[in-house]
Amino acid sequence: MPYLVAPAIPAGALAATGQPTLPVAAEALLRPWLLTDAEAVREAFRDPAIQRWHLRRADSVAEARGWIEAWQSEWRSETGAHWAFVDAESGGLLGRVALKSFALTDGTAEIAYWTVPSARGRGLCPRAVTVLAQWALYERGFHRIDLEHAMANHASCRVAAKAGFEAEGIRRRAWLHADGRHDVHLHARVRQD
Ligand SMILES: CC(C)(COP(=O)(O)OP(=O)(O)OC[C@H]1O[C@@H](n2cnc3c(N)ncnc32)[C@H](O)[C@@H]1OP(=O)(O)O)[C@@H](O)C(=O)NCCC(=O)NCCS
């Protein structure tokens, strides 16, 4: 059956280009993941706050390497795009920012992030999220980027607000984490914002 709309982002358009490196002000970069980041990812997932707000932990460098391989493959399959957030000078890992759950016909995706404990409280994550949202909305044809966090995760709500993601509502009891069910706060940025 023929479609009644043209896709917002034609199939193949993203994968035809390399995943870019994006500067975040002068001090940091979003760059594609490297397998050599695996040790830093395993270390990050030892943090109780990251474990609290994510569903998995990494018990070995090999497991972290497996995640990185999966993140890399999503660019090729146009299902998502994952960046390492690194210090521009030292190259040290500051965190992860990702666009997930691509729906290319609608031109939508969901943004996700974490920062390592030593990078927190400096406004770095909101700056990286802003850069990535602007790249997706104004350079790569996305129309809407969703951002969801557990209602109890106040730091993540501050990231959403500082990066210009409007609050749209609450999905009640939508996420199951290790400590039980959580209400989920939905935010979004759309191209017209
Ligand atoms: C949420 C998170 C990404 C914020 O990153 P960040 O780079 O610290 O962002 P900011 O510096 O803008 O701080 C955001 C809020 O974190 C809180 N915060 C400030 N300093 C902090 C610190 N040292 N440690 C933890 N939280 C801190 C504050 O509430 C701050 O809001 P404010 O600036 O209005 O006071 C980071 O705390 C994190 O990775 N947490 C664990 C994983 C997680 O929650 N991921 C998101 C899942 S939806």
The ligand as a Tripos MOL2 file, in Angstrom:
@<TRIPOS>MOLECULE
LIG
   48    50     1     0     0
SMALL
NO_CHARGES

@<TRIPOS>ATOM
      1 C1         21.3650   14.3060   35.2530 C.3       1 LIG1
      2 C2         22.7960   14.6030   34.8550 C.3       1 LIG1
      3 C3         23.0280   14.1130   33.4200 C.3       1 LIG1
      4 C4         23.0480   16.1260   34.9300 C.3       1 LIG1
      5 O1         24.2820   16.4380   34.2880 O.3       1 LIG1
      6 P1         25.1190   17.7620   34.7010 P.3       1 LIG1
      7 O2         26.1810   17.9310   33.6580 O.co2     1 LIG1
      8 O3         25.5380   17.6660   36.1130 O.co2     1 LIG1
      9 O4         24.0300   18.9210   34.5500 O.3       1 LIG1
     10 P2         23.9990   20.3290   35.3440 P.3       1 LIG1
     11 O5         25.3800   20.7480   35.7360 O.co2     1 LIG1
     12 O6         23.1890   21.2450   34.5290 O.co2     1 LIG1
     13 O7         23.2150   19.9980   36.6790 O.3       1 LIG1
     14 C5         21.8300   19.6390   36.6210 C.3       1 LIG1
     15 C6         21.3240   19.5500   38.0400 C.3       1 LIG1
     16 O8         22.0420   18.5420   38.7350 O.3       1 LIG1
     17 C7         22.1210   18.8990   40.1440 C.3       1 LIG1
     18 N1         23.5430   18.9540   40.5120 N.ar      1 LIG1
     19 C8         24.3540   20.0370   40.6120 C.ar      1 LIG1
     20 N2         25.5800   19.6650   40.9980 N.ar      1 LIG1
     21 C9         25.5550   18.3120   41.1040 C.ar      1 LIG1
     22 C10        26.5280   17.3500   41.4670 C.ar      1 LIG1
     23 N3         27.7710   17.6850   41.7590 N.pl3     1 LIG1
     24 N4         26.1500   16.0420   41.4530 N.ar      1 LIG1
     25 C11        24.9140   15.6790   41.1170 C.ar      1 LIG1
     26 N5         23.9370   16.5600   40.7670 N.ar      1 LIG1
     27 C12        24.2550   17.8600   40.7700 C.ar      1 LIG1
     28 C13        21.4380   20.2510   40.2750 C.3       1 LIG1
     29 O9         20.0910   19.9950   40.6330 O.3       1 LIG1
     30 C14        21.5200   20.7970   38.8660 C.3       1 LIG1
     31 O10        20.4800   21.7120   38.5860 O.3       1 LIG1
     32 P3         20.7590   23.3000   38.8350 P.3       1 LIG1
     33 O11        21.9130   23.6660   37.9620 O.co2     1 LIG1
     34 O12        19.4930   23.9630   38.4470 O.co2     1 LIG1
     35 O13        21.1020   23.4440   40.3010 O.co2     1 LIG1
     36 C15        23.8150   13.8870   35.8040 C.3       1 LIG1
     37 O14        23.5330   14.2950   37.1470 O.3       1 LIG1
     38 C16        23.7540   12.3660   35.7270 C.2       1 LIG1
     39 O15        24.3740   11.7690   34.8490 O.2       1 LIG1
     40 N6         23.0080   11.7120   36.6320 N.am      1 LIG1
     41 C17        22.9370   10.2500   36.7060 C.3       1 LIG1
     42 C18        22.3410    9.6150   35.4410 C.3       1 LIG1
     43 C19        21.0520   10.2700   35.0330 C.2       1 LIG1
     44 O16        20.2560   10.6900   35.8480 O.2       1 LIG1
     45 N7         20.8370   10.3360   33.7020 N.am      1 LIG1
     46 C20        19.6080   10.8730   33.1540 C.3       1 LIG1
     47 C21        18.5750    9.7870   33.0720 C.3       1 LIG1
     48 S1         17.0240   10.4350   32.4440 S.3       1 LIG1
@<TRIPOS>BOND
     1     1     2 1
     2     2     3 1
     3     2     4 1
     4     2    36 1
     5     4     5 1
     6     5     6 1
     7     6     7 2
     8     6     8 1
     9     6     9 1
    10     9    10 1
    11    10    11 2
    12    10    12 1
    13    10    13 1
    14    13    14 1
    15    14    15 1
    16    15    16 1
    17    15    30 1
    18    16    17 1
    19    17    18 1
    20    17    28 1
    21    18    19 ar
    22    18    27 ar
    23    19    20 ar
    24    20    21 ar
    25    21    22 ar
    26    21    27 ar
    27    22    23 1
    28    22    24 ar
    29    24    25 ar
    30    25    26 ar
    31    26    27 ar
    32    28    29 1
    33    28    30 1
    34    30    31 1
    35    31    32 1
    36    32    33 2
    37    32    34 1
    38    32    35 1
    39    36    37 1
    40    36    38 1
    41    38    39 2
    42    38    40 1
    43    40    41 1
    44    41    42 1
    45    42    43 1
    46    43    44 2
    47    43    45 1
    48    45    46 1
    49    46    47 1
    50    47    48 1
@<TRIPOS>SUBSTRUCTURE
     1 LIG1         1 GROUP 0 **** ****
